[in-house]
Amino acid sequence: MKEKPKVVAEDPFKDLSAYDNKKRKAAIIFAFIGVFIWFMKVMFL
């Protein structure tokens, strides 16, 4: 029985412009900060 070679998925974000990459990074950072603030409120308030 032969195993199929693993197919490496292409990076879906490789075609983004520099501005779109900055927006994506900013959105990810903003989401992490939001989750962190929510977690602190839940834990300590």
N, CA, C, O and CB atoms as a CASP TS submission, in Angstrom:
PFRMAT TS
TARGET T0000
AUTHOR 0000-0000-0000
METHOD Language model
MODEL 1
PARENT N/A
ATOM      1  N   MET     1       0.847  -1.186   0.000  1.00  0.00           N
ATOM      2  CA  MET     1       0.000   0.000   0.000  1.00  0.00           C
ATOM      3  C   MET     1       0.888   1.243   0.000  1.00  0.00           C
ATOM      4  O   MET     1       1.759   1.407   0.854  1.00  0.00           O
ATOM      5  CB  MET     1      -0.961   0.002   1.227  1.00  0.00           C
ATOM      6  N   LYS     2       0.650   2.086  -0.953  1.00  0.00           N
ATOM      7  CA  LYS     2       1.486   3.269  -1.112  1.00  0.00           C
ATOM      8  C   LYS     2       0.829   4.477  -0.449  1.00  0.00           C
ATOM      9  O   LYS     2      -0.370   4.707  -0.604  1.00  0.00           O
ATOM     10  CB  LYS     2       1.747   3.549  -2.602  1.00  0.00           C
ATOM     11  N   GLU     3       1.622   5.240   0.284  1.00  0.00           N
ATOM     12  CA  GLU     3       1.083   6.448   0.901  1.00  0.00           C
ATOM     13  C   GLU     3       1.121   7.594  -0.092  1.00  0.00           C
ATOM     14  O   GLU     3       2.058   7.723  -0.881  1.00  0.00           O
ATOM     15  CB  GLU     3       1.868   6.814   2.176  1.00  0.00           C
ATOM     16  N   LYS     4       0.095   8.415  -0.042  1.00  0.00           N
ATOM     17  CA  LYS     4       0.063   9.585  -0.917  1.00  0.00           C
ATOM     18  C   LYS     4       0.996  10.650  -0.347  1.00  0.00           C
ATOM     19  O   LYS     4       1.052  10.833   0.869  1.00  0.00           O
ATOM     20  CB  LYS     4      -1.392  10.138  -1.068  1.00  0.00           C
ATOM     21  N   PRO     5       1.719  11.347  -1.200  1.00  0.00           N
ATOM     22  CA  PRO     5       2.571  12.431  -0.682  1.00  0.00           C
ATOM     23  C   PRO     5       1.708  13.554  -0.113  1.00  0.00           C
ATOM     24  O   PRO     5       0.638  13.867  -0.634  1.00  0.00           O
ATOM     25  CB  PRO     5       3.501  12.983  -1.797  1.00  0.00           C
ATOM     26  N   LYS     6       2.197  14.142   0.957  1.00  0.00           N
ATOM     27  CA  LYS     6       1.442  15.222   1.590  1.00  0.00           C
ATOM     28  C   LYS     6       1.459  16.462   0.698  1.00  0.00           C
ATOM     29  O   LYS     6       2.499  16.841   0.161  1.00  0.00           O
ATOM     30  CB  LYS     6       2.023  15.551   2.988  1.00  0.00           C
ATOM     31  N   VAL     7       0.318  17.070   0.553  1.00  0.00           N
ATOM     32  CA  VAL     7       0.207  18.282  -0.247  1.00  0.00           C
ATOM     33  C   VAL     7       0.324  19.472   0.694  1.00  0.00           C
ATOM     34  O   VAL     7      -0.431  19.590   1.659  1.00  0.00           O
ATOM     35  CB  VAL     7      -1.140  18.321  -1.050  1.00  0.00           C
ATOM     36  N   VAL     8       1.268  20.343   0.410  1.00  0.00           N
ATOM     37  CA  VAL     8       1.462  21.528   1.234  1.00  0.00           C
ATOM     38  C   VAL     8       0.517  22.614   0.725  1.00  0.00           C
ATOM     39  O   VAL     8       0.549  22.985  -0.448  1.00  0.00           O
ATOM     40  CB  VAL     8       2.956  22.010   1.202  1.00  0.00           C
ATOM     41  N   ALA     9      -0.309  23.107   1.614  1.00  0.00           N
ATOM     42  CA  ALA     9      -1.259  24.149   1.228  1.00  0.00           C
ATOM     43  C   ALA     9      -0.521  25.445   0.942  1.00  0.00           C
ATOM     44  O   ALA     9       0.441  25.798   1.625  1.00  0.00           O
ATOM     45  CB  ALA     9      -2.316  24.363   2.329  1.00  0.00           C
ATOM     46  N   GLU    10      -0.989  26.142  -0.076  1.00  0.00           N
ATOM     47  CA  GLU    10      -0.374  27.433  -0.398  1.00  0.00           C
ATOM     48  C   GLU    10      -0.796  28.469   0.634  1.00  0.00           C
ATOM     49  O   GLU    10      -1.877  28.383   1.216  1.00  0.00           O
ATOM     50  CB  GLU    10      -0.767  27.896  -1.828  1.00  0.00           C
ATOM     51  N   ASP    11       0.072  29.444   0.848  1.00  0.00           N
ATOM     52  CA  ASP    11      -0.230  30.519   1.783  1.00  0.00           C
ATOM     53  C   ASP    11      -1.309  31.410   1.169  1.00  0.00           C
ATOM     54  O   ASP    11      -1.063  32.036   0.139  1.00  0.00           O
ATOM     55  CB  ASP    11       1.051  31.344   2.126  1.00  0.00           C
ATOM     56  N   PRO    12      -2.499  31.483   1.774  1.00  0.00           N
ATOM     57  CA  PRO    12      -3.564  32.293   1.176  1.00  0.00           C
ATOM     58  C   PRO    12      -3.292  33.797   1.258  1.00  0.00           C
ATOM     59  O   PRO    12      -3.980  34.585   0.610  1.00  0.00           O
ATOM     60  CB  PRO    12      -4.878  31.984   1.854  1.00  0.00           C
ATOM     61  N   PHE    13      -2.297  34.197   2.048  1.00  0.00           N
ATOM     62  CA  PHE    13      -2.039  35.623   2.237  1.00  0.00           C
ATOM     63  C   PHE    13      -0.832  36.111   1.449  1.00  0.00           C
ATOM     64  O   PHE    13      -0.415  37.257   1.616  1.00  0.00           O
ATOM     65  CB  PHE    13      -1.836  35.917   3.698  1.00  0.00           C
ATOM     66  N   LYS    14      -0.260  35.261   0.589  1.00  0.00           N
ATOM     67  CA  LYS    14       0.965  35.664  -0.111  1.00  0.00           C
ATOM     68  C   LYS    14       0.715  36.727  -1.176  1.00  0.00           C
ATOM     69  O   LYS    14       1.636  37.457  -1.543  1.00  0.00           O
ATOM     70  CB  LYS    14       1.612  34.457  -0.751  1.00  0.00           C
ATOM     71  N   ASP    15      -0.520  36.825  -1.678  1.00  0.00           N
ATOM     72  CA  ASP    15      -0.824  37.780  -2.744  1.00  0.00           C
ATOM     73  C   ASP    15      -1.308  39.127  -2.224  1.00  0.00           C
ATOM     74  O   ASP    15      -1.657  40.005  -3.014  1.00  0.00           O
ATOM     75  CB  ASP    15      -1.862  37.201  -3.661  1.00  0.00           C
ATOM     76  N   LEU    16      -1.333  39.300  -0.920  1.00  0.00           N
ATOM     77  CA  LEU    16      -1.814  40.569  -0.374  1.00  0.00           C
ATOM     78  C   LEU    16      -0.777  41.667  -0.573  1.00  0.00           C
ATOM     79  O   LEU    16       0.428  41.416  -0.592  1.00  0.00           O
ATOM     80  CB  LEU    16      -2.151  40.421   1.118  1.00  0.00           C
ATOM     81  N   SER    17      -1.277  42.887  -0.719  1.00  0.00           N
ATOM     82  CA  SER    17      -0.359  44.021  -0.827  1.00  0.00           C
ATOM     83  C   SER    17       0.225  44.323   0.551  1.00  0.00           C
ATOM     84  O   SER    17      -0.226  43.789   1.564  1.00  0.00           O
ATOM     85  CB  SER    17      -1.083  45.275  -1.410  1.00  0.00           C
ATOM     86  N   ALA    18       1.231  45.185   0.566  1.00  0.00           N
ATOM     87  CA  ALA    18       1.868  45.539   1.836  1.00  0.00           C
ATOM     88  C   ALA    18       0.855  46.184   2.783  1.00  0.00           C
ATOM     89  O   ALA    18       0.862  45.920   3.985  1.00  0.00           O
ATOM     90  CB  ALA    18       3.060  46.492   1.597  1.00  0.00           C
ATOM     91  N   TYR    19      -0.015  47.032   2.229  1.00  0.00           N
ATOM     92  CA  TYR    19      -1.029  47.700   3.052  1.00  0.00           C
ATOM     93  C   TYR    19      -1.993  46.672   3.646  1.00  0.00           C
ATOM     94  O   TYR    19      -2.360  46.766   4.818  1.00  0.00           O
ATOM     95  CB  TYR    19      -1.807  48.747   2.216  1.00  0.00           C
ATOM     96  N   ASP    20      -2.402  45.694   2.837  1.00  0.00           N
ATOM     97  CA  ASP    20      -3.317  44.669   3.347  1.00  0.00           C
ATOM     98  C   ASP    20      -2.653  43.805   4.414  1.00  0.00           C
ATOM     99  O   ASP    20      -3.311  43.376   5.362  1.00  0.00           O
ATOM    100  CB  ASP    20      -3.814  43.788   2.202  1.00  0.00           C
ATOM    101  N   ASN    21      -1.356  43.548   4.266  1.00  0.00           N
ATOM    102  CA  ASN    21      -0.645  42.788   5.298  1.00  0.00           C
ATOM    103  C   ASN    21      -0.607  43.564   6.605  1.00  0.00           C
ATOM    104  O   ASN    21      -0.763  42.984   7.680  1.00  0.00           O
ATOM    105  CB  ASN    21       0.784  42.455   4.838  1.00  0.00           C
ATOM    106  N   LYS    22      -0.401  44.877   6.516  1.00  0.00           N
ATOM    107  CA  LYS    22      -0.399  45.704   7.735  1.00  0.00           C
ATOM    108  C   LYS    22      -1.777  45.691   8.387  1.00  0.00           C
ATOM    109  O   LYS    22      -1.885  45.592   9.609  1.00  0.00           O
ATOM    110  CB  LYS    22       0.022  47.159   7.411  1.00  0.00           C
ATOM    111  N   LYS    23      -2.830  45.790   7.575  1.00  0.00           N
ATOM    112  CA  LYS    23      -4.185  45.759   8.125  1.00  0.00           C
ATOM    113  C   LYS    23      -4.464  44.420   8.795  1.00  0.00           C
ATOM    114  O   LYS    23      -5.096  44.373   9.850  1.00  0.00           O
ATOM    115  CB  LYS    23      -5.220  46.024   7.022  1.00  0.00           C
ATOM    116  N   ARG    24      -3.999  43.339   8.191  1.00  0.00           N
ATOM    117  CA  ARG    24      -4.216  42.006   8.757  1.00  0.00           C
ATOM    118  C   ARG    24      -3.499  41.863  10.092  1.00  0.00           C
ATOM    119  O   ARG    24      -4.071  41.351  11.055  1.00  0.00           O
ATOM    120  CB  ARG    24      -3.736  40.921   7.782  1.00  0.00           C
ATOM    121  N   LYS    25      -2.252  42.313  10.151  1.00  0.00           N
ATOM    122  CA  LYS    25      -1.499  42.236  11.411  1.00  0.00           C
ATOM    123  C   LYS    25      -2.155  43.098  12.483  1.00  0.00           C
ATOM    124  O   LYS    25      -2.244  42.692  13.641  1.00  0.00           O
ATOM    125  CB  LYS    25      -0.034  42.678  11.198  1.00  0.00           C
ATOM    126  N   ALA    26      -2.614  44.286  12.101  1.00  0.00           N
ATOM    127  CA  ALA    26      -3.271  45.169  13.065  1.00  0.00           C
ATOM    128  C   ALA    26      -4.557  44.530  13.585  1.00  0.00           C
ATOM    129  O   ALA    26      -4.862  44.631  14.774  1.00  0.00           O
ATOM    130  CB  ALA    26      -3.575  46.540  12.425  1.00  0.00           C
ATOM    131  N   ALA    27      -5.309  43.878  12.710  1.00  0.00           N
ATOM    132  CA  ALA    27      -6.551  43.232  13.139  1.00  0.00           C
ATOM    133  C   ALA    27      -6.267  42.082  14.101  1.00  0.00           C
ATOM    134  O   ALA    27      -6.998  41.886  15.071  1.00  0.00           O
ATOM    135  CB  ALA    27      -7.337  42.721  11.922  1.00  0.00           C
ATOM    136  N   ILE    28      -5.205  41.322  13.833  1.00  0.00           N
ATOM    137  CA  ILE    28      -4.846  40.210  14.719  1.00  0.00           C
ATOM    138  C   ILE    28      -4.422  40.736  16.084  1.00  0.00           C
ATOM    139  O   ILE    28      -4.839  40.202  17.112  1.00  0.00           O
ATOM    140  CB  ILE    28      -3.714  39.360  14.101  1.00  0.00           C
ATOM    141  N   ILE    29      -3.597  41.780  16.101  1.00  0.00           N
ATOM    142  CA  ILE    29      -3.144  42.372  17.370  1.00  0.00           C
ATOM    143  C   ILE    29      -4.330  42.937  18.142  1.00  0.00           C
ATOM    144  O   ILE    29      -4.437  42.744  19.353  1.00  0.00           O
ATOM    145  CB  ILE    29      -2.094  43.483  17.115  1.00  0.00           C
ATOM    146  N   PHE    30      -5.222  43.637  17.438  1.00  0.00           N
ATOM    147  CA  PHE    30      -6.407  44.212  18.069  1.00  0.00           C
ATOM    148  C   PHE    30      -7.276  43.112  18.687  1.00  0.00           C
ATOM    149  O   PHE    30      -7.806  43.282  19.784  1.00  0.00           O
ATOM    150  CB  PHE    30      -7.223  45.025  17.042  1.00  0.00           C
ATOM    151  N   ALA    31      -7.418  41.991  17.986  1.00  0.00           N
ATOM    152  CA  ALA    31      -8.223  40.880  18.505  1.00  0.00           C
ATOM    153  C   ALA    31      -7.583  40.286  19.759  1.00  0.00           C
ATOM    154  O   ALA    31      -8.285  39.984  20.724  1.00  0.00           O
ATOM    155  CB  ALA    31      -8.394  39.788  17.431  1.00  0.00           C
ATOM    156  N   PHE    32      -6.257  40.115  19.756  1.00  0.00           N
ATOM    157  CA  PHE    32      -5.591  39.568  20.938  1.00  0.00           C
ATOM    158  C   PHE    32      -5.720  40.512  22.127  1.00  0.00           C
ATOM    159  O   PHE    32      -5.942  40.061  23.251  1.00  0.00           O
ATOM    160  CB  PHE    32      -4.115  39.297  20.641  1.00  0.00           C
ATOM    161  N   ILE    33      -5.584  41.806  21.897  1.00  0.00           N
ATOM    162  CA  ILE    33      -5.737  42.770  22.990  1.00  0.00           C
ATOM    163  C   ILE    33      -7.157  42.718  23.535  1.00  0.00           C
ATOM    164  O   ILE    33      -7.362  42.754  24.748  1.00  0.00           O
ATOM    165  CB  ILE    33      -5.395  44.202  22.513  1.00  0.00           C
ATOM    166  N   GLY    34      -8.140  42.632  22.638  1.00  0.00           N
ATOM    167  CA  GLY    34      -9.534  42.552  23.071  1.00  0.00           C
ATOM    168  C   GLY    34      -9.802  41.318  23.914  1.00  0.00           C
ATOM    169  O   GLY    34     -10.481  41.396  24.937  1.00  0.00           O
ATOM    170  N   VAL    35      -9.270  40.181  23.487  1.00  0.00           N
ATOM    171  CA  VAL    35      -9.460  38.942  24.251  1.00  0.00           C
ATOM    172  C   VAL    35      -8.750  39.043  25.594  1.00  0.00           C
ATOM    173  O   VAL    35      -9.278  38.589  26.609  1.00  0.00           O
ATOM    174  CB  VAL    35      -8.938  37.720  23.457  1.00  0.00           C
ATOM    175  N   PHE    36      -7.555  39.634  25.609  1.00  0.00           N
ATOM    176  CA  PHE    36      -6.810  39.786  26.857  1.00  0.00           C
ATOM    177  C   PHE    36      -7.580  40.664  27.844  1.00  0.00           C
ATOM    178  O   PHE    36      -7.680  40.327  29.024  1.00  0.00           O
ATOM    179  CB  PHE    36      -5.421  40.385  26.584  1.00  0.00           C
ATOM    180  N   ILE    37      -8.121  41.785  27.371  1.00  0.00           N
ATOM    181  CA  ILE    37      -8.891  42.680  28.243  1.00  0.00           C
ATOM    182  C   ILE    37     -10.142  41.968  28.753  1.00  0.00           C
ATOM    183  O   ILE    37     -10.487  42.075  29.930  1.00  0.00           O
ATOM    184  CB  ILE    37      -9.280  43.983  27.491  1.00  0.00           C
ATOM    185  N   TRP    38     -10.823  41.237  27.860  1.00  0.00           N
ATOM    186  CA  TRP    38     -12.010  40.494  28.276  1.00  0.00           C
ATOM    187  C   TRP    38     -11.646  39.475  29.356  1.00  0.00           C
ATOM    188  O   TRP    38     -12.369  39.337  30.343  1.00  0.00           O
ATOM    189  CB  TRP    38     -12.660  39.789  27.067  1.00  0.00           C
ATOM    190  N   PHE    39     -10.541  38.766  29.178  1.00  0.00           N
ATOM    191  CA  PHE    39     -10.107  37.757  30.144  1.00  0.00           C
ATOM    192  C   PHE    39      -9.821  38.400  31.499  1.00  0.00           C
ATOM    193  O   PHE    39     -10.208  37.856  32.533  1.00  0.00           O
ATOM    194  CB  PHE    39      -8.856  37.019  29.630  1.00  0.00           C
ATOM    195  N   MET    40      -9.150  39.548  31.505  1.00  0.00           N
ATOM    196  CA  MET    40      -8.845  40.229  32.764  1.00  0.00           C
ATOM    197  C   MET    40     -10.129  40.676  33.462  1.00  0.00           C
ATOM    198  O   MET    40     -10.243  40.576  34.684  1.00  0.00           O
ATOM    199  CB  MET    40      -7.927  41.440  32.513  1.00  0.00           C
ATOM    200  N   LYS    41     -11.095  41.168  32.683  1.00  0.00           N
ATOM    201  CA  LYS    41     -12.360  41.586  33.280  1.00  0.00           C
ATOM    202  C   LYS    41     -13.083  40.398  33.899  1.00  0.00           C
ATOM    203  O   LYS    41     -13.643  40.508  34.990  1.00  0.00           O
ATOM    204  CB  LYS    41     -13.252  42.262  32.232  1.00  0.00           C
ATOM    205  N   VAL    42     -13.073  39.273  33.211  1.00  0.00           N
ATOM    206  CA  VAL    42     -13.763  38.087  33.724  1.00  0.00           C
ATOM    207  C   VAL    42     -13.075  37.570  34.982  1.00  0.00           C
ATOM    208  O   VAL    42     -13.741  37.155  35.931  1.00  0.00           O
ATOM    209  CB  VAL    42     -13.812  36.981  32.651  1.00  0.00           C
ATOM    210  N   MET    43     -11.756  37.594  34.991  1.00  0.00           N
ATOM    211  CA  MET    43     -11.026  37.015  36.116  1.00  0.00           C
ATOM    212  C   MET    43     -11.039  37.906  37.357  1.00  0.00           C
ATOM    213  O   MET    43     -11.140  37.399  38.474  1.00  0.00           O
ATOM    214  CB  MET    43      -9.601  36.741  35.709  1.00  0.00           C
ATOM    215  N   PHE    44     -10.941  39.207  37.182  1.00  0.00           N
ATOM    216  CA  PHE    44     -10.695  40.077  38.334  1.00  0.00           C
ATOM    217  C   PHE    44     -11.824  41.043  38.664  1.00  0.00           C
ATOM    218  O   PHE    44     -11.727  41.769  39.653  1.00  0.00           O
ATOM    219  CB  PHE    44      -9.464  40.855  38.098  1.00  0.00           C
ATOM    220  N   LEU    45     -12.870  41.077  37.888  1.00  0.00           N
ATOM    221  CA  LEU    45     -13.967  41.992  38.226  1.00  0.00           C
ATOM    222  C   LEU    45     -15.225  41.232  38.573  1.00  0.00           C
ATOM    223  O   LEU    45     -16.249  41.842  38.883  1.00  0.00           O
ATOM    224  CB  LEU    45     -14.245  42.948  37.074  1.00  0.00           C
TER
END
